[in-house]
Amino acid sequence: MYFKENLKFLRKLNKITQNDLALHLNYKSFTTIQKWEDGSSIPNVAILKKIANYFNVDLDMLINYDLKLNHSTLSKVGVIGTISCGQPIDAFENISEYEYVSNQDINGIYFYLNVVGDSMIDVRIHDGDIVYCRKQDCVLNGEIGVVLIDQQATLKRVYFENNQLILKPENQKYDNMIFSIQDIEERQIKILGKLLHNKIRF
């Protein structure tokens, strides 16, 4: 376990004091952080998840990998905006923050998007999560894609059937979105990327 080393490394890397971190986690003083860093105590899982989210690292990496040793093997991936899990919303743009991923996961162009809405909750994608996507202009039937419709973006499961594009939500209260070939051309509908995984935010 590398938690104590990683906590100290990430805190110093981001120029955050023990007191700053304590205040963020609703502790009254820095002594709890100090105990975590010297290894005399360890937080519970809920707090570990909050710390991982605060420093934008995976929980598994925070606990089980020596981030100081592997820092050069991490890549910074931009969170470039917001994606709708509901009705399409204005297309995302601009980098709002960054997440770190292993270089082993990088093979192309990748991006994160903030999730708004509840149309994909049955595959555990909730409002407030962020989704990790690879930029590509096609997906296989049944894969979850980032789709642009009338310059608005949405996240849905994608199907191509009987010369129609079907965007299926994963929430029974939403209907499928169905488009003909003519709709696709006139409304400039296109695939922007494929969902790889989502990151839960607490």
NORWO-V107182 format. One record per backbone hydrogen bond with DSSP energy under -0.5 kcal/mol. CO is the residue of the C=O (numbers start at 1). NH is the residue of the N-H. If there is no record, write none. Layout:
((CO | NH) (CO | NH))
This chain:
((2 | 6) (3 | 7) (4 | 8) (5 | 9) (6 | 10) (7 | 11) (8 | 12) (9 | 13) (10 | 14) (11 | 16) (12 | 15) (17 | 21) (18 | 22) (19 | 23) (20 | 24) (21 | 25) (22 | 27) (23 | 26) (29 | 32) (30 | 34) (31 | 35) (32 | 36) (33 | 37) (34 | 38) (35 | 39) (35 | 40) (35 | 41) (36 | 39) (44 | 48) (45 | 49) (46 | 50) (47 | 51) (48 | 52) (49 | 53) (50 | 54) (51 | 55) (52 | 57) (53 | 56) (56 | 100) (58 | 62) (59 | 63) (60 | 64) (61 | 65) (63 | 2) (65 | 67) (66 | 70) (67 | 71) (68 | 71) (70 | 73) (71 | 74) (73 | 103) (75 | 77) (75 | 101) (77 | 99) (78 | 80) (78 | 112) (79 | 96) (79 | 97) (81 | 114) (83 | 116) (84 | 155) (85 | 119) (89 | 153) (94 | 96) (97 | 79) (99 | 77) (101 | 75) (102 | 105) (103 | 106) (105 | 107) (109 | 135) (111 | 133) (112 | 80) (113 | 131) (114 | 83) (115 | 128) (116 | 85) (118 | 121) (119 | 170) (120 | 123) (120 | 125) (121 | 124) (124 | 126) (126 | 129) (129 | 115) (130 | 199) (131 | 113) (131 | 133) (132 | 196) (132 | 197) (133 | 111) (134 | 194) (137 | 191) (140 | 143) (143 | 145) (143 | 158) (144 | 195) (145 | 147) (145 | 156) (146 | 192) (146 | 193) (147 | 149) (147 | 154) (148 | 190) (149 | 152) (151 | 91) (152 | 149) (153 | 84) (153 | 89) (154 | 147) (154 | 156) (156 | 145) (157 | 168) (158 | 142) (159 | 161) (159 | 166) (161 | 164) (163 | 181) (164 | 161) (164 | 166) (165 | 167) (165 | 179) (166 | 159) (166 | 168) (167 | 169) (167 | 177) (168 | 157) (170 | 122) (171 | 174) (176 | 178) (177 | 167) (179 | 165) (180 | 184) (181 | 185) (182 | 186) (183 | 187) (184 | 189) (185 | 188) (187 | 150) (190 | 148) (192 | 136) (193 | 146) (194 | 134) (197 | 132) (198 | 200) (199 | 130))
